[in-house]
Amino acid sequence: MRELALIFAFALGPALCVGAAGALALRLLRGRSVTVHIVALLTVAVTAVVAAVAVVADAMFLSAHDRNVVLITVAAAAVVSLSVGWLFGRRLAAAAVWADQARQRERRIEQGRRDLVAWVSHDLRTPLAGLRAMAEALEDRVVDDPATVGEYHRRIRVETDRMTRLVDDLFELSRINAGALRLHLSAVPLGDVVSDAVASTTPLAAARRVRLLAPDSGWPTVLASEPELARVVGNLLLNAVRYTPSEGTVRVEAGAETDWAWLAVADTCGGIPEEDLPRVFDVAFRGERARTPHPGNGDLASSGGLGLAIVRGLVEAHGGRVHVRNTTGGCRFEIRLPLPGTIEAHRLSYLFS
């Protein structure tokens, strides 16, 4: 029993020294990745075992050959342990990071849901109150002159159309988020889509005295679903016109490079605060007062807050990208979509065939 206690003491000494050194090393490694910490812990554990075995083997006065055999055996086990620990440590670290990112994403989604509910409640309350007030005024014959009655009827139609567009946007956004969007891809001339979007936006631009500029030629052909692409371009143009002050300019440009086509909508809105740029495509985000819609939108009043979120969802569903940056006196929204015949186009055709 005394010999076993003595052996334990001989093994405990070097193991404690290695453990103390490992604790100091781990303290110095604070802030490093999870993989580094796991490998450091395994190294401390294996080194403590090797040191204890080496000291005990030397204390037992083993022959040089026997001592070398023991040390080689322990060293081989240490190499295997560290290799396996490093491999699975990386997987464990990746899983931990993924779980943390998933939790953060879930929190963002949940916050987005709350913001959306609050925003929709706010945006529906005002027009509904107005509709009820006008309907009661007509019902009680508070107003009876033809001009006022006609104006009330027009306002009821305008507010009803606005709420219809809001419901349509909510339905489109729910399809995108639920993965229920089905695209019918084909080669779409971008010039035709832009021409239709410009034509439908021209009345709003004229009412706000905003110049719409688009070249007559040079438009590439993209692989896309035409109805969804038309909605993307239309939303970008409406957004630009709504936030551009009178006598401002909205310019539409496009081109192609390598395997991608690009389309840009630039305006003279005055720019977006830098801290708001990453949030522009978030659901229900409206930004600072400088980016709130101006009066005078007429019958094309915005349903607000969902247009750019829908743009991002539809562009990403096409395998494309969208981003925004500030320019001199305004901002520039740019989307990128695959060209027909490219690798990305073949991949999308396979996914949606």
Buried (B, 14 or more C-beta within 10 A) or exposed (E): EEEEEEBEEBBBEBBEBBBEEBEEEBEEEEEEBBBBBBBBBBBBBBBBBBBBBBBBBEEEEBEEEEBEEBBEEBBEBBEEBBEEBBEEBBEBBEEBEEEEEEEEEEEEEEEBEEBBEEBBEEBBEEBEEBBEEBEEBBEEEEBEEEEEBEEBEEBBEBBEBBBEBBEBBBEBBEBBBEEEBEBEBEEBEBBEBBBBBBEBBBEBBEBBEBBBEBEEEEBBBBBBBBEBBBBBBBBBBBBBBBBBBEEBBBBBBBEBEEEBBBBBBBBBBBBBEEEBBEEBBBBBBBBEEEBEEEEEBEEBBBBBBBBBBBBBBBBBBBBBBBBBEBEEEBBBBBBBBBBBEBEBBEEBBEEBE
